[in-house]
Amino acid sequence: MAADPKRAATDERLAALTLPEGGGWLGDARRDALGRLQAVGLPGRRDEYWRYTDPTPLTAATPMLTTAAPAEDPFGGLDAFLVTIDDGVVTLGRDVPDGLEVTTLSQAATADIHWARDLYGVLEAAGSRPVSRPLAMLNSAFASEGVVIRATGSVTRPIHIRTNGSGDPILHHCIRVDAGASLTILESGTAGARSNIAAEIDVAETGAFHHVRIDGPDPARHVNTNTFARLSRESVFKSFILSAHGQLTRNETVLTLTGDDAQAHVAGAAFGRDEFHHDDTVFVTHDAVNCESRQVFKKVLRDGATGVFQGKILVKEGAQKTDGYQISQSLLLDDDSVFLAKPELEIYADDVACSHGSTTGAIDPTALFYLRSRGVPEKAATDLLVLSFLAEAVEEIADEALRAYVADRMADWLSRG
């Protein structure tokens, strides 16, 4: 009988890795995740949620390395508490804001009792049902480092996690927002030639979590991220990701609204060319009354680039008065680029308002002609129309100043071609 190629690939990948040292609660969580991964195996193109994206570069046993220069810092002009991760080594800033507790994953693991024990691998395991998320399991099993953050009050300065590296890091962050607290996380940089990054986020009652990540122009980047969040009563979760000109990016977001009157907004704007392959996969579960969720994703593609969106809203029985909205749209600047979308709704309650939609189009020639007729050069006119198209996603950033800052970065990168 021929060998199972999926099993063989999994065995080869696992043989190339070593479980990080350290016992206690983190060691138990790692072994649990490893067992779950061995049961399902690494993803392949025959898996339903990988049919549009070849996972081979993310699962190959051979490590990836790069000699690319560090990416520019898109948040360099902001006043933020800085956490740097260079080649997997975490360095914390000294001026910790009021209402914030922060440490590294390795330090948290040295405590017999730590709140992160109830989070690490827990939301990931719950989010791997009913859809397996083996790269997240791989992360929980082999992550050697990460940032452990707890907001106990209103943290007025954002936390900026800036990564840089040339290798193949696996990072895992645990974030807890206490009842009534609020926190803003900014992320930027290239963690490595190939990175596997997971975050588990627990937002307690009336808490608020805001997140903005910018993936700058780096044609060598291979990124896989998994974000798992649990929302309690009247809590807020808002996340926005801007991506430009990477090679392979797969962002999976799994949100569960467990408390009444919670809000979850997740959005992304991406533009790329050539071998740019960008995949947003989102799974939102409504499991409480009167909750709201929004998914807004926009992609601009040219010169053979590929965009993927897979989004699902699951409304469980009893989750009445759910308001779920999902939109994915692409703007194709030539005939060689491709956008693939798979929107889904699954509803088991009868008093809900859920909608989804997906479109693909080209630059409006009338609008382009109008701008050209008023003396705007073709490149600048196209950029203006692209920025207008992406604006709906950027509008999901709640903070007005931060929204303007991201819009400026986006316009700057577009102007460079």
C-alpha positions in Angstrom: 0.0 0.0 0.0 1.3 3.5 -0.9 2.3 5.7 2.0 -0.1 8.4 2.9 1.6 11.6 1.6 -0.1 13.8 4.2 1.0 11.6 7.0 4.5 11.4 5.5 4.7 15.3 5.3 3.5 15.6 8.9 6.1 13.1 10.2 8.9 14.8 8.2 7.9 18.2 9.6 7.7 17.0 13.2 11.0 15.2 12.9 12.6 18.5 12.0 11.3 20.2 15.1 12.2 19.9 18.8 9.7 20.5 21.6 11.0 23.5 23.6 12.4 22.9 27.0 10.3 23.6 30.1 7.7 21.6 31.9 4.8 22.6 34.1 1.6 23.9 32.6 3.2 25.0 29.3 4.8 21.6 28.8 1.4 20.0 29.3 -0.3 22.4 26.9 2.4 21.7 24.3 2.1 17.9 24.5 -1.7 18.2 24.3 -1.4 20.3 21.1 1.1 17.9 19.6 -1.2 15.0 20.2 -4.0 16.8 18.5 -1.8 17.7 15.5 -0.6 14.1 15.1 -4.2 13.0 15.0 -5.2 15.3 12.1 -2.0 15.8 10.3 -0.7 19.0 8.6 -3.0 20.6 5.9 -2.9 19.6 2.3 -4.7 20.9 -0.8 -7.4 18.3 -0.4 -8.5 19.9 2.9 -11.6 22.0 2.3 -10.2 25.2 3.8 -6.9 24.9 1.9 -8.3 24.3 -1.6 -7.4 27.8 -2.7 -4.0 28.1 -1.0 -1.1 25.7 -1.3 0.1 25.2 2.3 3.4 23.5 1.2 5.7 26.5 1.8 4.2 26.7 5.3 4.5 23.1 6.2 7.7 22.0 4.5 10.3 20.4 6.8 13.2 22.4 5.4 13.6 25.7 7.4 13.4 29.0 5.5 16.1 31.6 5.8 16.4 35.1 4.3 19.1 37.8 4.1 16.5 40.5 3.4 17.1 43.8 5.2 14.7 44.6 8.1 11.5 46.1 7.0 10.8 49.7 7.7 8.8 50.5 10.8 5.4 51.8 9.8 4.5 52.8 13.4 7.8 54.5 14.1 6.2 57.9 14.5 3.7 56.9 17.2 4.1 57.1 21.0 3.7 53.4 22.0 5.1 50.9 24.5 7.5 48.9 22.5 8.0 45.2 22.5 10.6 43.9 20.1 11.1 40.4 18.9 14.3 39.8 17.0 14.9 36.3 15.7 12.5 35.0 18.4 14.1 36.9 21.3 11.6 39.1 23.1 12.7 42.5 24.6 10.2 44.5 26.7 10.3 48.2 27.0 10.9 49.7 30.5 8.1 52.3 30.6 5.2 50.0 31.2 1.9 52.0 31.0 -0.5 52.0 33.9 -3.1 49.2 33.8 -0.8 46.9 31.9 1.0 43.7 32.9 3.4 42.3 30.4 6.0 39.5 30.3 7.3 36.9 28.0 5.9 33.4 27.4 9.0 31.8 28.8 8.9 33.8 32.0 5.2 33.2 32.5 5.9 29.4 32.1 8.2 29.5 35.2 5.3 30.2 37.5 3.3 27.3 38.8 0.2 29.3 38.7 -0.3 31.9 36.0 -3.5 33.2 34.3 -2.0 32.4 30.9 -2.4 28.7 31.9 -6.1 29.0 31.4 -5.6 30.5 27.9 -2.6 28.9 26.2 -3.9 26.3 23.8 -7.4 26.6 25.2 -9.0 28.9 22.7 -6.9 27.3 19.9 -8.3 23.9 20.8 -11.9 25.2 21.0 -11.4 27.1 17.7 -10.2 23.9 16.0 -13.7 22.5 16.2 -15.4 21.7 13.8 -12.7 22.9 11.4 -9.2 21.6 12.1 -6.5 24.2 12.3 -3.3 22.1 12.3 -0.9 25.0 11.8 -2.3 26.5 15.0 -1.8 23.2 16.7 1.8 23.1 15.5 2.2 26.6 16.9 0.8 25.6 20.3 3.1 22.6 20.4 6.4 24.2 19.3 6.2 27.9 20.1 9.3 28.8 22.1 8.4 32.4 22.9 5.8 35.1 22.7 4.3 38.0 24.6 1.9 37.6 27.6 -0.2 40.7 28.1 -2.9 41.6 30.6 -4.9 44.8 30.6 -6.3 45.5 34.1 -7.5 49.0 33.3 -7.7 51.5 30.5 -4.3 51.4 28.8 -3.9 54.8 27.2 -0.8 54.1 25.1 -0.9 51.4 22.4 1.4 48.4 22.7 3.6 48.0 19.6 4.9 44.5 18.9 7.7 44.9 16.3 9.2 41.7 14.9 12.3 41.2 12.9 14.4 38.2 11.9 15.8 36.0 9.2 14.8 32.5 10.3 11.7 30.4 10.9 10.1 31.5 14.2 7.1 30.1 15.9 5.6 32.7 18.3 2.5 32.5 20.6 0.9 35.5 22.3 -1.6 35.3 25.2 -3.7 38.5 25.8 -6.3 39.1 28.5 -8.4 42.2 28.8 -10.1 42.3 32.2 -13.6 43.5 32.8 -14.0 47.2 31.9 -10.4 47.4 30.7 -9.2 48.5 27.2 -6.1 47.8 25.1 -4.7 48.6 21.7 -2.1 46.4 20.1 -0.1 47.4 17.1 2.0 44.9 15.1 4.5 45.3 12.4 7.6 43.8 10.9 8.8 40.6 9.5 9.3 37.9 12.0 11.3 35.8 9.7 11.5 34.2 6.2 8.6 32.0 7.3 6.7 32.7 10.4 4.0 30.9 12.3 2.3 33.3 14.8 -0.7 32.6 17.0 -2.6 34.8 19.5 -5.2 33.9 22.0 -7.3 36.8 23.2 -9.8 36.8 26.0 -12.0 39.9 26.4 -13.9 40.0 29.6 -17.2 41.8 30.2 -17.3 45.4 28.9 -13.7 45.1 27.9 -12.4 46.5 24.6 -9.6 45.1 22.4 -8.3 47.0 19.4 -5.7 45.7 17.0 -3.9 47.0 13.9 -1.2 45.2 12.0 0.7 46.4 9.0 2.6 43.9 6.9 4.9 46.1 4.9 6.4 45.5 1.4 8.5 42.4 1.7 8.5 40.1 -1.4 10.1 37.2 0.5 7.6 37.0 3.3 5.8 33.7 4.1 3.4 34.3 7.0 0.8 32.2 8.7 -1.2 33.7 11.6 -3.9 32.3 13.7 -6.0 34.6 16.0 -8.5 33.2 18.4 -10.7 35.5 20.5 -13.4 35.0 23.0 -15.8 37.8 23.8 -17.9 38.2 26.9 -20.9 40.4 27.6 -20.8 43.9 26.1 -17.2 43.5 25.1 -15.6 44.8 21.9 -13.0 43.2 19.5 -11.8 45.2 16.5 -8.9 44.1 14.3 -7.6 45.5 11.0 -4.7 44.2 8.9 -3.0 46.1 6.1 -0.8 43.9 3.8 1.3 45.0 0.8 3.4 43.0 -1.6 4.3 39.9 0.4 4.6 36.5 -1.1 2.4 34.1 0.8 0.1 35.2 3.7 -2.5 33.2 5.4 -4.4 34.9 8.2 -7.0 32.8 10.0 -9.3 34.5 12.5 -11.6 32.6 14.8 -14.0 34.7 17.0 -16.6 33.4 19.4 -19.1 35.8 20.9 -20.2 34.1 24.2 -21.7 37.1 26.0 -24.8 39.1 25.2 -24.4 42.5 23.4 -20.8 41.8 22.2 -19.2 43.3 19.1 -16.6 41.8 16.8 -15.3 43.6 13.8 -12.5 42.2 11.6 -11.2 43.9 8.5 -8.3 43.9 6.0 -7.0 45.8 3.1 -4.4 44.2 0.8 -2.7 45.1 -2.4 0.0 43.1 -4.2 1.5 42.1 -7.5 3.3 39.2 -9.2 3.5 36.2 -6.8 1.5 37.9 -4.1 -0.9 35.3 -2.6 -3.0 36.6 0.2 -5.6 34.5 2.1 -8.0 35.7 4.7 -10.0 33.0 6.4 -12.5 34.0 9.1 -14.9 32.0 11.3 -17.3 33.9 13.5 -19.6 32.1 16.0 -22.5 33.9 17.6 -23.4 32.1 20.8 -25.2 34.9 22.7 -28.1 37.3 22.3 -28.0 40.7 20.5 -24.4 40.5 19.2 -22.9 42.2 16.2 -20.2 41.0 13.9 -18.7 42.6 10.7 -16.2 41.2 8.3 -14.9 43.7 5.7 -12.1 42.6 3.3 -10.8 44.4 0.3 -8.0 43.3 -2.1 -6.3 45.0 -5.0 -4.4 42.6 -7.3 -2.3 43.0 -10.4 0.4 41.2 -12.5 -0.9 37.8 -11.7 -1.5 38.2 -7.9 -4.0 36.0 -6.1 -6.4 36.9 -3.4 -8.5 34.5 -1.3 -11.3 35.1 1.2 -13.1 32.4 3.1 -15.6 33.8 5.7 -18.3 32.1 7.8 -20.9 33.3 10.2 -22.3 30.6 12.4 -25.4 31.6 14.5 -26.1 29.0 17.2 -29.5 28.1 18.4 -30.7 30.8 20.9 -28.4 33.5 19.6 -31.4 35.7 18.7 -31.1 39.3 17.4 -27.7 38.5 15.9 -26.5 41.2 13.4 -23.9 39.6 11.1 -22.4 41.3 8.1 -19.7 40.0 5.7 -18.3 41.6 2.6 -15.3 40.6 0.5 -14.4 42.5 -2.6 -11.5 42.6 -5.1 -10.3 45.1 -7.6 -8.3 43.4 -10.4 -6.0 45.7 -12.3 -5.3 43.2 -15.1 -6.6 40.0 -16.6 -3.9 37.8 -15.0 -4.9 38.3 -11.4 -7.4 36.1 -9.5 -9.7 36.5 -6.6 -11.4 33.5 -5.0 -14.1 33.9 -2.4 -16.1 31.5 -0.3 -18.7 33.3 1.9 -20.8 31.1 4.2 -23.8 31.5 6.5 -25.0 28.8 8.9 -28.0 29.9 11.1 -29.9 28.1 13.8 -31.9 31.1 15.2 -35.0 32.7 13.6 -34.7 36.4 14.7 -31.5 37.5 13.1 -30.2 39.9 10.4 -27.3 38.3 8.6 -26.0 39.1 5.1 -22.9 38.5 3.0 -21.7 39.4 -0.4 -18.6 39.2 -2.6 -17.7 41.1 -5.8 -14.8 41.3 -8.3 -14.4 44.2 -10.6 -12.0 46.4 -12.5 -11.2 50.1 -12.4 -14.2 52.2 -13.5 -13.1 53.7 -16.9 -15.5 56.6 -16.5 -14.0 57.6 -13.2 -10.5 57.2 -14.5 -11.3 59.3 -17.6 -12.8 62.0 -15.3 -9.6 62.3 -13.3 -7.4 62.2 -16.4 -9.5 64.9 -18.0 -8.7 67.2 -15.1 -4.9 66.8 -15.4 -4.3 63.9 -13.0 -1.6 61.6 -14.4 -2.8 58.0 -15.0 -0.7 56.4 -12.1 -1.9 59.0 -9.6 -5.5 58.7 -10.8 -5.4 54.9 -10.5 -3.9 55.2 -7.0 -6.8 57.6 -6.0 -9.4 55.1 -7.2 -7.6 52.2 -5.4 -7.4 54.2 -2.1 -11.1 55.0 -2.4 -11.9 51.3 -3.0 -9.9 50.2 0.1 -11.3 53.0 2.3 -14.3 51.0 3.6 -11.9 48.5 5.2 -9.7 51.2 6.7 -12.8 52.8 8.2 -13.1 49.9 10.5 -10.2 51.3 12.6 -12.0 53.0 15.5 -9.3 55.5 16.5 -9.5 58.4 14.1 -5.8 59.4 14.4 -4.7 55.8 13.9 -7.0 55.4 10.9 -5.4 58.5 9.3 -1.9 57.2 10.0 -2.7 53.9 8.3 -4.2 55.6 5.3 -1.1 57.7 4.9 1.2 54.6 5.0 -1.1 52.9 2.4 -1.0 55.9 0.1 2.8 56.2 0.5 3.4 52.5 -0.5 1.0 52.8 -3.4 2.8 55.8 -4.8 6.1 53.8 -4.8 4.6 51.3 -7.2 
